[in-house]
Amino acid sequence: MKNRQNVMIKGTKNGLSLQLNDRCSYEDLLIELEEKLADLHGVDMDSPLISVRILSGNRYLNIDQQEQLKEMIRKKQNLIVEEIESNIITKTEAQRIIDEQEVTSVATVVRSGQILEVPGDLLLVGDVNPGGTVRAAGNIFIMGALKGIAHAGFTGRNEAVIVASFMTPSQLRISDCISRAPDHYDQEDRHHMECAYIDGRHQIVIDRLQVLKHIRPNITRLKGGQYNG
């Protein structure tokens, strides 16, 4: 029976895809990869850089191994590794994902000069006073008055939202988008809960809370059953 190929090279519209066998030894992988690269046909050495995507499957590649593969491919002059994709993540990465999905509940008043930051969603029962700041990698929900600064999705999550019972912030930030408070707020019109989100023009919009289920339908996830309202 013919042995399974350890390296499969396929051409794509974006360049080349290298699929690595995740069951052979790393040494066998290197040997076959070097042979396949040496015998690579149809690649014009004078052509512009060709993007290479490495698919390692269930094989974990440490930093040194990744650099070794990149250097081996770089020797082809016009090949450059753009991405190494793996099904395996480190414990640190797994913990970061878990943290970003957690909701941190805090009952306090964030006063001037104070900064409250969480790795996932924030549920604050209390006010954010002028000069106070709340930051979250995910969404921010404030059961109180937002009069200071709120920064949601600070790790780059454009879909994050900010919700407050009384929305009168000095500054709103979602991902890299910033919105300063208008000069005048009509307090009579701000007696209901509101939400802030990034719209299609990449601008922060403040609207009634009721629109949230339409613009961010996946913001809540019910487990083990369905809600019939």
Disulfide bonds with the S-S distance in Angstrom:
none
